[in-house]
Amino acid sequence: MDVELDFEKRFRLVREIIETIVLTVLMFLVIRLAVQNFNIDGQSMEPNFHNQQFIFVDKWSYLFHPPRRGDVIVFAAPPEPDQDYIKRVVGLPGDVITIQDTTVFVNGKALSETYIDPHRQGNPYAPIVNMVIPQGDYFVLGDNRAGSSDSRAWGCVPKQNLVGQAAFVFWPLGQDNWGLVKNESGIFDQVPQPPQVTNPTMCPVKPTPVPATQIAPSQGGHPSLISQAELPATFLLPTLLGGWWYWQQRAQRRCNAKEATEQDQEEEV
């Protein structure tokens, strides 16, 4: 009888270890597929994103809804498909964009872009008048308007180029925008429906020189910008914590079951 109990305990322990390992691996894979790390290289998104910051990019949300005006997105750059850029969505498919000096108009509405630092305001590009964004494309701008290569230079971003939405700044600690990326969609709440435009100019996609800011690739040429040494802190740690939580829950359930059994035995006596 003691041998059978000992075997049963060992079997239960092995089964729980296997379940914990499987759960941890599954959590790792889910996190890895849903979130990607990037390292910002440059200043074209100042003052809201800084050079050498590490961010998490949400790769799943756009499977369920399209990008919105104000979203900060990471995408394969049309002029350099092997490079990933980070910019802010200003115009959606069908929108009409006009840029006069530093003022951006979307569907005839002048934007009050409070996320822009006045000291970094500027427009080194030619004016844009009544440019229509084709279906499936997005008009994007860097927050550092005086030092950003964006849709003003090379046109719109096709939907298929999107990697995901910048969701969380996680390194370095202590900077003013550490944490969840601020939602700026309210600035676009009063944008009207696109007007009818006579002889519109369609937003192009054309090559351009290397931009002022881009998402730098890793040395191996992969889109992830986190080194192998840093992967445990960003992916393994959450999954291991998940496995530990699962193990603790199982241990608590075993303890509760044992107490219930002992209580039943006492009642029978």
Kinemage of the C-alpha trace (Angstrom):
@kinemage 1
@onewidth
@group {chain A} dominant
@subgroup {mainchain}
@vectorlist {calphas} color= white
{ca met a 1} P 0.000 0.000 0.000
{ca asp a 2} L 2.823 2.417 0.876
{ca val a 3} L 4.541 1.578 -2.417
{ca glu a 4} L 1.380 2.404 -4.359
{ca leu a 5} L 0.968 5.722 -2.541
{ca asp a 6} L 4.611 6.596 -3.147
{ca phe a 7} L 4.254 5.768 -6.854
{ca glu a 8} L 1.093 7.850 -7.079
{ca lys a 9} L 2.795 10.841 -5.463
{ca arg a 10} L 5.778 10.572 -7.803
{ca phe a 11} L 3.509 10.239 -10.830
{ca arg a 12} L 1.501 13.297 -9.748
{ca leu a 13} L 4.692 15.313 -9.206
{ca val a 14} L 6.096 14.393 -12.627
{ca arg a 15} L 2.782 15.219 -14.280
{ca glu a 16} L 2.628 18.645 -12.610
{ca ile a 17} L 6.212 19.414 -13.621
{ca ile a 18} L 5.424 18.514 -17.234
{ca glu a 19} L 2.240 20.607 -17.177
{ca thr a 20} L 4.161 23.575 -15.764
{ca ile a 21} L 6.873 23.284 -18.434
{ca val a 22} L 4.302 23.029 -21.225
{ca leu a 23} L 2.376 26.030 -19.883
{ca thr a 24} L 5.567 28.089 -19.584
{ca val a 25} L 6.600 27.270 -23.158
{ca leu a 26} L 3.121 28.130 -24.453
{ca met a 27} L 3.160 31.453 -22.580
{ca phe a 28} L 6.576 32.235 -24.028
{ca leu a 29} L 5.377 31.524 -27.567
{ca val a 30} L 2.189 33.565 -27.130
{ca ile a 31} L 4.130 36.537 -25.739
{ca arg a 32} L 6.759 36.227 -28.472
{ca leu a 33} L 4.126 36.204 -31.227
{ca ala a 34} L 2.068 39.026 -29.710
{ca val a 35} L 4.847 41.395 -28.607
{ca gln a 36} L 8.152 42.417 -30.138
{ca asn a 37} L 10.989 44.517 -28.725
{ca phe a 38} L 12.502 47.428 -30.584
{ca asn a 39} L 15.271 49.880 -29.861
{ca ile a 40} L 14.691 53.436 -31.084
{ca asp a 41} L 17.695 54.797 -32.941
{ca gly a 42} L 17.457 58.533 -33.555
{ca gln a 43} L 15.425 61.574 -32.583
{ca ser a 44} L 12.614 61.869 -35.127
{ca met a 45} L 9.975 61.013 -32.484
{ca glu a 46} L 11.188 63.476 -29.861
{ca pro a 47} L 9.948 64.593 -27.383
{ca asn a 48} L 7.756 61.515 -26.943
{ca phe a 49} L 10.267 58.780 -27.747
{ca his a 50} L 13.979 59.098 -27.132
{ca asn a 51} L 17.114 57.763 -28.741
{ca gln a 52} L 18.101 54.285 -27.449
{ca gln a 53} L 14.795 53.664 -25.718
{ca phe a 54} L 13.475 50.120 -25.717
{ca ile a 55} L 9.803 49.667 -26.496
{ca phe a 56} L 7.304 46.826 -26.738
{ca val a 57} L 5.278 46.724 -29.944
{ca asp a 58} L 1.816 45.172 -29.912
{ca lys a 59} L 1.584 42.962 -33.006
{ca trp a 60} L -1.949 41.610 -32.435
{ca ser a 61} L -4.254 44.608 -32.062
{ca tyr a 62} L -4.288 45.453 -35.759
{ca leu a 63} L -5.555 41.973 -36.528
{ca phe a 64} L -8.838 43.067 -34.938
{ca his a 65} L -9.060 46.761 -35.836
{ca pro a 66} L -7.255 49.112 -38.237
{ca pro a 67} L -4.794 51.764 -37.083
{ca arg a 68} L -6.296 54.997 -35.758
{ca arg a 69} L -5.149 58.558 -36.121
{ca gly a 70} L -2.672 59.326 -33.362
{ca asp a 71} L -1.333 55.758 -33.084
{ca val a 72} L 2.442 55.377 -33.027
{ca ile a 73} L 3.298 52.504 -35.332
{ca val a 74} L 6.321 50.475 -36.358
{ca phe a 75} L 6.465 49.433 -40.005
{ca ala a 76} L 8.735 48.269 -42.796
{ca ala a 77} L 9.756 51.516 -44.466
{ca pro a 78} L 8.599 51.799 -48.099
{ca pro a 79} L 11.919 53.346 -49.222
{ca glu a 80} L 13.937 50.704 -47.313
{ca pro a 81} L 11.874 47.546 -46.776
{ca asp a 82} L 14.677 45.917 -44.788
{ca gln a 83} L 14.471 48.721 -42.204
{ca asp a 84} L 11.715 49.331 -39.640
{ca tyr a 85} L 10.620 52.892 -38.883
{ca ile a 86} L 8.572 54.377 -36.050
{ca lys a 87} L 6.136 57.232 -36.810
{ca arg a 88} L 2.699 58.541 -35.867
{ca val a 89} L -0.416 57.911 -37.959
{ca val a 90} L -1.957 61.225 -39.032
{ca gly a 91} L -4.062 60.230 -42.018
{ca leu a 92} L -6.253 57.180 -42.722
{ca pro a 93} L -7.299 55.691 -46.073
{ca gly a 94} L -9.507 58.180 -47.925
{ca asp a 95} L -8.380 61.192 -45.867
{ca val a 96} L -7.311 64.400 -47.587
{ca ile a 97} L -4.038 65.854 -46.273
{ca thr a 98} L -2.794 69.427 -46.630
{ca ile a 99} L 0.418 70.718 -45.006
{ca gln a 100} L 1.122 74.438 -45.197
{ca asp a 101} L 4.319 75.478 -43.434
{ca thr a 102} L 3.999 73.636 -40.073
{ca thr a 103} L 0.205 73.336 -39.979
{ca val a 104} L -1.311 69.943 -40.811
{ca phe a 105} L -4.869 69.776 -42.121
{ca val a 106} L -6.814 66.516 -42.202
{ca asn a 107} L -10.023 66.723 -44.245
{ca gly a 108} L -9.854 70.493 -43.959
{ca lys a 109} L -9.443 70.495 -40.155
{ca ala a 110} L -6.264 72.103 -38.772
{ca leu a 111} L -4.728 69.898 -36.104
{ca ser a 112} L -3.686 71.207 -32.698
{ca glu a 113} L -0.860 68.720 -32.122
{ca thr a 114} L 0.014 69.144 -28.466
{ca tyr a 115} L 2.446 66.212 -28.606
{ca ile a 116} L 4.864 68.291 -30.719
{ca asp a 117} L 7.653 70.304 -29.092
{ca pro a 118} L 7.529 73.852 -30.557
{ca his a 119} L 11.342 73.902 -30.574
{ca arg a 120} L 11.313 70.864 -32.880
{ca gln a 121} L 8.544 72.145 -35.125
{ca gly a 122} L 9.419 72.653 -38.772
{ca asn a 123} L 8.863 71.458 -42.323
{ca pro a 124} L 11.873 71.020 -44.619
{ca tyr a 125} L 9.643 69.572 -47.361
{ca ala a 126} L 7.471 71.068 -50.081
{ca pro a 127} L 3.881 72.001 -49.208
{ca ile a 128} L 1.182 69.348 -49.672
{ca val a 129} L -2.217 70.397 -50.973
{ca asn a 130} L -5.271 68.109 -51.042
{ca met a 131} L -3.351 64.847 -51.139
{ca val a 132} L -5.698 61.858 -50.963
{ca ile a 133} L -4.567 58.735 -49.123
{ca pro a 134} L -5.290 55.598 -51.159
{ca gln a 135} L -7.265 52.729 -49.682
{ca gly a 136} L -5.009 50.445 -47.653
{ca asp a 137} L -2.379 53.146 -47.045
{ca tyr a 138} L -1.556 55.451 -44.104
{ca phe a 139} L -0.020 58.911 -43.874
{ca val a 140} L 2.586 59.055 -41.080
{ca leu a 141} L 4.701 61.828 -39.568
{ca gly a 142} L 7.489 61.972 -37.018
{ca asp a 143} L 6.804 64.048 -33.913
{ca asn a 144} L 10.093 65.881 -34.477
{ca arg a 145} L 8.801 67.625 -37.590
{ca ala a 146} L 12.052 69.482 -38.252
{ca gly a 147} L 14.094 66.260 -38.275
{ca ser a 148} L 12.007 63.393 -39.580
{ca ser a 149} L 11.868 61.573 -42.890
{ca asp a 150} L 8.248 60.502 -43.249
{ca ser a 151} L 5.248 60.625 -45.570
{ca arg a 152} L 6.127 64.192 -46.526
{ca ala a 153} L 9.238 62.779 -48.237
{ca trp a 154} L 8.343 59.314 -49.518
{ca gly a 155} L 4.572 58.966 -49.399
{ca cys a 156} L 2.212 56.625 -47.600
{ca val a 157} L 2.720 53.341 -45.770
{ca pro a 158} L 0.876 50.278 -47.128
{ca lys a 159} L -1.085 48.247 -44.614
{ca gln a 160} L 0.976 45.139 -45.343
{ca asn a 161} L 4.098 46.960 -44.104
{ca leu a 162} L 2.766 47.359 -40.566
{ca val a 163} L 4.550 45.524 -37.751
{ca gly a 164} L 2.368 46.808 -34.927
{ca gln a 165} L 1.563 49.597 -32.502
{ca ala a 166} L 4.073 51.006 -30.017
{ca ala a 167} L 2.510 50.090 -26.682
{ca phe a 168} L 5.032 50.321 -23.839
{ca val a 169} L 8.378 51.955 -23.093
{ca phe a 170} L 10.309 49.667 -20.774
{ca trp a 171} L 13.913 50.920 -20.797
{ca pro a 172} L 15.697 52.976 -19.633
{ca leu a 173} L 13.924 53.693 -16.369
{ca gly a 174} L 13.231 57.176 -15.074
{ca gln a 175} L 12.568 59.048 -18.325
{ca asp a 176} L 9.479 61.185 -18.651
{ca asn a 177} L 7.590 58.788 -20.904
{ca trp a 178} L 8.398 55.470 -19.240
{ca gly a 179} L 5.397 53.170 -19.276
{ca leu a 180} L 2.295 52.938 -21.442
{ca val a 181} L 2.369 55.013 -24.602
{ca lys a 182} L -0.050 57.933 -24.278
{ca asn a 183} L -3.187 57.771 -26.413
{ca glu a 184} L -3.372 60.904 -28.575
{ca ser a 185} L -6.476 59.961 -30.571
{ca gly a 186} L -8.492 62.731 -28.861
{ca ile a 187} L -6.627 65.349 -30.900
{ca phe a 188} L -8.310 63.935 -34.006
{ca asp a 189} L -11.842 63.703 -32.602
{ca gln a 190} L -13.092 66.729 -34.535
{ca val a 191} L -11.708 65.643 -37.901
{ca pro a 192} L -14.664 65.556 -40.357
{ca gln a 193} L -15.366 63.059 -43.089
{ca pro a 194} L -13.189 63.386 -46.211
{ca pro a 195} L -14.439 66.100 -48.570
{ca gln a 196} L -14.890 65.764 -52.298
{ca val a 197} L -11.697 66.896 -54.048
{ca thr a 198} L -11.467 67.907 -57.690
{ca asn a 199} L -8.421 66.494 -59.492
{ca pro a 200} L -6.891 65.046 -56.314
{ca thr a 201} L -3.246 64.145 -55.930
{ca met a 202} L -2.817 60.593 -54.686
{ca cys a 203} L -0.305 59.925 -51.936
{ca pro a 204} L 2.681 58.175 -53.564
{ca val a 205} L 5.183 55.621 -52.298
{ca lys a 206} L 8.633 56.543 -53.544
{ca pro a 207} L 12.259 56.023 -52.504
{ca thr a 208} L 14.074 58.447 -50.235
{ca pro a 209} L 17.484 58.750 -48.525
{ca val a 210} L 18.109 57.093 -45.142
{ca pro a 211} L 15.771 58.772 -42.596
{ca ala a 212} L 16.751 60.782 -39.580
{ca thr a 213} L 15.255 58.172 -37.289
{ca gln a 214} L 14.719 54.498 -37.865
{ca ile a 215} L 14.277 51.391 -35.820
{ca ala a 216} L 17.744 49.882 -35.906
{ca pro a 217} L 18.059 46.197 -36.857
{ca ser a 218} L 20.038 43.744 -34.788
{ca gln a 219} L 23.464 42.678 -36.030
{ca gly a 220} L 21.951 39.518 -37.469
{ca gly a 221} L 19.583 41.558 -39.619
{ca his a 222} L 16.481 40.447 -37.752
{ca pro a 223} L 13.708 42.946 -36.946
{ca ser a 224} L 14.038 42.457 -33.180
{ca leu a 225} L 16.333 45.026 -31.604
{ca ile a 226} L 16.962 43.350 -28.313
{ca ser a 227} L 20.189 41.397 -27.850
{ca gln a 228} L 20.206 37.756 -26.851
{ca ala a 229} L 21.552 38.693 -23.433
{ca glu a 230} L 18.496 40.827 -22.786
{ca leu a 231} L 15.899 38.297 -23.933
{ca pro a 232} L 15.470 36.656 -20.496
{ca ala a 233} L 14.454 39.956 -18.967
{ca thr a 234} L 11.834 40.654 -21.595
{ca phe a 235} L 10.420 37.265 -22.506
{ca leu a 236} L 11.645 34.477 -20.231
{ca leu a 237} L 10.940 36.372 -17.027
{ca pro a 238} L 7.201 36.885 -17.718
{ca thr a 239} L 6.776 33.278 -18.801
{ca leu a 240} L 8.684 31.918 -15.814
{ca leu a 241} L 6.580 34.052 -13.514
{ca gly a 242} L 3.513 32.619 -15.209
{ca gly a 243} L 4.807 29.101 -14.640
{ca trp a 244} L 5.556 29.878 -10.991
{ca trp a 245} L 2.038 31.277 -10.520
{ca tyr a 246} L 0.540 28.150 -12.077
{ca trp a 247} L 2.654 25.947 -9.787
{ca gln a 248} L 1.548 27.928 -6.734
{ca gln a 249} L -2.090 27.552 -7.739
{ca arg a 250} L -1.680 23.814 -8.085
{ca ala a 251} L 0.017 23.597 -4.701
{ca gln a 252} L -2.793 25.601 -3.106
{ca arg a 253} L -5.418 23.319 -4.630
{ca arg a 254} L -3.569 20.238 -3.333
{ca cys a 255} L -3.416 21.776 0.126
{ca asn a 256} L -7.134 22.557 0.077
{ca ala a 257} L -7.933 19.030 -1.101
{ca lys a 258} L -5.804 17.539 1.683
{ca glu a 259} L -7.531 19.657 4.324
{ca ala a 260} L -10.936 18.635 2.963
{ca thr a 261} L -9.957 14.958 3.107
{ca glu a 262} L -8.704 15.235 6.672
{ca gln a 263} L -11.899 17.021 7.672
{ca asp a 264} L -14.021 14.262 6.113
{ca gln a 265} L -12.020 11.640 7.968
{ca glu a 266} L -12.524 13.470 11.264
{ca glu a 267} L -16.266 13.656 10.643
{ca glu a 268} L -16.425 9.931 9.929
{ca val a 269} L -14.644 9.189 13.218
